[in-house]
């Protein structure tokens, strides 16, 4: 039986990967110590999801282990060694705000933790594809320098703009404000590439847009659509932070994302990078998301617009997924933003 190692296995993307690869016939080893509860409190805890995963998947084992614990990781990789068919690295400190307050913790989780996993992959499973969940925050706030103009419900680019289809992988990551989280993830992104191009591992960085789905334990500091739906339905209010609430995000369902992992697994490359998000097929502004939640749930949401944006936050970000689709033409998106929101609302009932 093929074996997959999934870090962050009880998080949004990790849990989706656990179910997906288990259904493909893999034994799955999860590594997750619910650090998300430490970051975001009770609402950010993923313990509920771990219980579901263990109940659903008979060939799934979860290790309550921190990815900064090199000795603990070494025991796992040594134990399974050549049986390991793929490593899917989703564990992270994911918040802008938290990264600024606790930079050492942020860097140790995102950067050192990734380096630990790469070294162990090189030592024990050098032929296994290493799939890394990166972020669009590696580009910092450079997208804010685009020729963005204001519409009634969103910021937008003209159709004639070369970036209208979205941000490409060769977009600059330099001379920008990234947030501390963006910097630690940029190191991880670059070192994953280096182990592919320099060492020869089959590595890939998926620079995610707004990834979401029903398994998201959305919290105030992380999880845009998930938290928006949760706050709207339960609290009947939502704070829009900066840019008049018209900032645009492309939204990709975690199932569609993990399907892209599967395509890469079947035909891996060395040190590759892909921007991975909803693209022009699936995107919205915060205002548009709230409007749609109100429309289909028949609730009125009290909105408060805060003038000061988060440091390094994007005014407009849509991923150009052309490169990935060219390399892996079998990949197709199943969910658009409206379908994602409808599923999130249904999950709150």
Protein Blocks (a to p, Z undefined) as FASTA:
>chain_A
ZZdddehklmmklmmmmmmmmmnopacddddehlmmmmnommlpcklmmmmmmmmmmkbc
cddddfklmmlmmmmmmmnmmmpmbdcdfbdcfbfklmmmmmmlmmmmmmmmmmmmmmmm
mmmmmmbccdddddfklnmmmlmmpccdddfkbccddfklmklnopcfklcfehiaebjm
lmmmmmmmmmmmmmmmmnopacdddddfddddjklccdfkgojklmmmmmmmmnopacde
ejhlpaccddddfklmmmmmmmmmmmccehiacdddebjmlgcdfklmmmmmmmmnopac
dddddfbdcehiafbdcddfklmmmmmmmbccfbdfklmmmmmmmmmZZ
